[in-house]
Amino acid sequence: MALLISITPVISYGIILLLIGVGTRIFVGLRRFNRRGYGGAQLYTSYWSSVLVSNIEGVLMIISALSIVGGALLVLVELFNQH
């Protein structure tokens, strides 16, 4: 049985972007989960630590969302172009 979809470099780049985006979201979510205390609040060692970590994690979440959307668009556009 022949493969119906040929894997092009554009599809592989899209899949890589999707995996990077999902992996980054899982990584940030796991770090946030491990920082939670009994009351559900995130526990930091100092104020500046909370500001720095929150901003870095926010930027990482934006980048991961963009990479997920970009990867999905690459895959979809290439699939539509093949037919």
N, C-alpha and C positions, 0 to 999 in steps of 0.2 A: 504494500500500500504506500503510495507516494505521500510525502509531506505536503499538506495543502498550503501552508504558509512558509515561505522561505525566510529564514532569519537574515536580515540585512544588518549592516553596521548601525543604521539609524535605530532599528528595533532594539539591538543590543545596548546602545547608549541609553535609550529610553528605559529599558529594564534596569540598567545600572543606576540611573537617576532615581527610579522608583525605590530600589532597594536601599540606596543611601538615605533617601528621605524617610522611609519607614524606620530604618535602623537608628537614625538620629532621633526621631520622635520616641522610640522605645528607650533609647539611652537616657534622654532627658526625663522622661516619665519615671523611669526606674530610680534615677537620682532624686527626683522630687518625692517619690514614695518612701525611699529610705531615709529622707530627712524629716519625715512626719513623726510627731510625738503622740502621746496618748490622747490628747485633745483634738488632734487632727491638724494642728498648726505646724508650719515648717520651722524647725529649730536651726538657728545659725549661731556661730560663735561670737559675732559682733555685727554692728549695724552696717559697716562698710562691706563686710563679707556678704551680707544679704543683698545689698544694693548691687554689688559687682556680679554675684552669681545669678541674681534674678535678671539682670540686663543681658548677660551672656546667654542664659538659657532662652530668653525671649528672642534674641537675634537668631539663635540656632533653630528655634521653632519656626520662625519666619522663613529662614533658608530651607528648612526641610519641607515646608508647605510648598514653596516655589519649586523645589526639585521634584516633588511628587506630581504637581500639576504639569511641569515641563516634561517629565518622563511619560506621563499619560498622554499628553498631546503628541509627543514624538511617535509613540507607538500607534496611536489612532490615525495620525496623518499618514504614516507609512503604510498601515494596513489599507486605508482607503485608496492610496496611490497604487497599490499592487493590483487592484481589481478594476 
